């Protein structure tokens, strides 16, 4: 049965669309078919059909419960990580309250306002890295900067001065998997995207957009990815090109091929009034 899993999804979806009563009505249709066209209910020993039905449904229920359990454990683990990040953040804030602010000269302050143009960021489908350099004549320490990472907002700047970045992010990020560090008088922020199926066309909403259609990961970078991630990226790149040409994506083409094969195998059925999505 495992080999046939998902094999008839397109056919069953088409049937489901014709059952306004939902699952109960569809199950009744299956039961009626078995009653009219087979000896399922009377061909074996008494109660044998009921045992078989319960066995199959219990197996599927166990699969569903296992998936739900794993999702629940993942959510709990993410919440624990988030709480740990918040705890560390509170500790850093307490430490920074007593820290002194380094004074800048007027020339340094003027230069600081130009840093917005100097910032640069790179991205993959999974994460984004931002580098904000500061042209100051002293070695930056954590107590000298302000970095506030929220689910949809980012703030980066030098303490006591206007923020270099302070705006709404292009899309939501995972706070618990985001971090920052200092590197050669620059703040480097690494965040993980929540939606890992799209490229960002800007860092914050006030930035001018970039053309995401021109984004093409280098083959050397793709080769560094694990098999499943690389397949996903290559599939998305293929689907994006197909959409630009007005052609079906890989999933749409697969569905069309399955329906075409089913229709060829059942020439006696009339599909002219069926609506396929």
Beta strands, then each sheet from edge to edge (+ up, - down):
strand 1: 120-123
strand 2: 127-133
strand 3: 145-149
strand 4: 153-158
strand 5: 165-168
strand 6: 173-182
strand 7: 186-193
sheet 1: 1+ 2- 7+ 6-
sheet 2: 3+ 4- 5+
end
